[in-house]
Amino acid sequence: MKKRYIILSLVVTAFSLQSCFVAKKYQQPELENSDQYRNVSTTDSATLASMPWEELFTDANLQNLINKALDNNLDYLMAIERVNAAEAYYKQGKMGYLPSLSMSANGGHYEASDNSLTGIAAGGNGAEYENYQLTGTISWEADIWGKIRSNKRASQAGYLQSEASRRAVESSLVGNLASAYFQLIALDAQVDVAKQTVTNRTESLATMKSLKEAGQVTQAAVKQTEAQLYSTQILLLNLEENVNLLENTISLLLGQNAGTIVRGKLDDQKITAELQTGFPAELLRNRPDVMVAEYGLMNAFELTNVARSNFYPSLSISASAGLESINFDDWFSTSSLFSNVIGNLTQPLFNKRNIRTRYEVAKAQQAEARYNFQKSILNAGKEVSDALYSYQSEQKKYEIQKMELEALKKAVEYSEELLNNGYQNTTYIEVLTARSNALSSEINTIDTKFQQLNAIVKLYLSLGGGWNRK
């Protein structure tokens, strides 16, 4: 009866002390979000980030590449394994409230020395005996100060942080692949322009030689035209080299050996989605890097709770029961039963400042995590503002460059026609200059088209898109 009262008293004490929970509850820091986007005001909660990447990038070849990368990219596969590891720790953390249970069995034959305490007790003739034991032990720590609960929440935050990191890797992979794809097809378009220019300048060189024979131009004009042809051939080689290198880069993203990439045409790329930014607060729910930073703050906050709880006493209860006998034949008889219950209340007094050091380190790490979270919010606003301005700027530049290119093509056409017809006021220098300017303008126009597409990719990622699928 007395034993029952002891056990009951220990259990009641443990549950009563749990009401003394001292761990603080996490609250998200208050942030100023109203002016987070520069020169942008929105009253629409819709955001480009909520659109699955399959709907934004409609090129079938690009979609196939992204799907392949999500299956084979090694960085992404490693991120998935990190999530699996964090999930295992989280599952372990959820079991913190439960008692530990163990079972042991042992048996042996013992011979004691004549001079040992056991030997002397046996009359100095030595002691020879056997002992068999089967024991079950259960132990449980009361969560008085919220230490176990905080550990559980810390492991949960760690798991969510790893999942957000996986999303960040996925988003980055989708964005990098889309950007590289658009750059590749832009290079294809520039290669086509360079090839056509080489053909045209080869023909122009033949024309200049004929004009030289007719006495309309000098040998210098022929050599200038020849040099311009060589310059274009070098440009073509550089562009083809860039194509090859970029294909190798994309192959690496796909998790495969370097090879040719199946792709479409730059002129076929059309992104018709409305580029809505949504409210700045949406960044907290959409951007994986912001989520990583906040879950890191949550983890540090809960670990600070754990460090604080170490200043207070801990209560644990353990109980053992089993069978013990010196005779194997009597091992499993009722007379071999034994049991015990032990309550343990431990208060740290002096441990070389270890507890205070861990607490101060935890507080400093929590403050660092908070600053990192605030920095991630500021960086997110900057990237959205940058991407919006870049897209608007590239749109304007593209329209102007198209007009510039059209004017330069006309200039080439008129100057060549005048030179070929022997118009005296037109020199071969004017023709060469017009051709050079037209080629540069066409190459730049294609690059601006790529920059326009790339700005959409950057805006999509900056708003937190890229990890959500259909």
Secondary structure as UniProt FT lines:
FT   HELIX           2..17
FT   HELIX           18..20
FT   TURN            34..35
FT   TURN            38..39
FT   HELIX           48..50
FT   HELIX           53..56
FT   HELIX           60..72
FT   HELIX           74..94
FT   HELIX           95..97
FT   STRAND          100..112
FT   TURN            114..115
FT   HELIX           117..121
FT   TURN            122..123
FT   STRAND          127..141
FT   HELIX           147..213
FT   TURN            214..215
FT   HELIX           219..253
FT   TURN            254..255
FT   HELIX           266..268
FT   TURN            280..281
FT   HELIX           282..286
FT   HELIX           288..309
FT   TURN            310..311
FT   STRAND          314..325
FT   HELIX           328..330
FT   TURN            331..332
FT   HELIX           334..336
FT   STRAND          337..346
FT   TURN            352..353
FT   HELIX           354..420
FT   TURN            421..422
FT   TURN            424..425
FT   HELIX           428..462
FT   TURN            463..464
//
